[in-house]
Amino acid sequence: MADDYMRQGFELERRIFELDIKCSSLKTEKQDDDYLQNASAILEKLKSFYRQGGESSSVSKLLQDYTQVILDITFYEENKLVDQEFPEDCSPFKIQQLLQDLTEPEVLAGRLAPAQEVQSVLGLELLECLYWRRGALLYMYCHTLHQRKQWIKKNKDTFLKCIQEGVRYLMRMLQVRNSVKLNDGVVLHDSDTASFLSEGIFSDTHLLTMMYIGEMCFWAVKYEDCSADSMDRKEDRLQFRDIGTQILNKYVLACEGPLQGQGWNTENAKEILSILQ
């Protein structure tokens, strides 16, 4: 067991130095990028730690710093794909690479700290962000593909698979923090806050996640309904109509209730709901 732990520790060290090389290469493209600069600063700290013998930091802190580097570098790479409008020739490979990179911190946390829950090692915010970034990447990709009607005709199963994977990541993001149970001895003097927390809404990003899920469920229903072979694997697919309806109803209630007048638009959500219901 000790040998396995050391091997995993060496794997993390190797990845840190690999990421440093990658970050340096990307900085030649855009030297003043804030995310790459932040990643570079953290990498310098991590490299210094290993050069000094690597005995003065917890596994949790190492993995949190490493995760932040992953988030910063992949954000730069995602923005390049978005700016290029997801080129058809390289996007599938690049997206899978990004998804793998954003999954790695969770995998390493499970290996290096097997006695602890991943969320206690990485922290709730970082774990949420890892799921959010994977789901949002697939949302943006599907949003672009949705406008390529001819591509979808030839690649409908691939499109639906991307939607399903994206919805799963976004649903996991919403589930990272357990919804606050109002009967668990929690005293909340603000009824709006109590309502939000009880529904698992902790930030603007959670609301945006709900809208993304609703849109992706709508696309899935649209193309499943007109797909002749969609029934063959129906048992393996999410119940998009039910998920989209449930999530968007929560979104509308929040935006037209406590958040009314805060700039959240429900017009698109209501239009999707009228089709899903």
Disulfide bonds with the S-S distance in Angstrom:
none
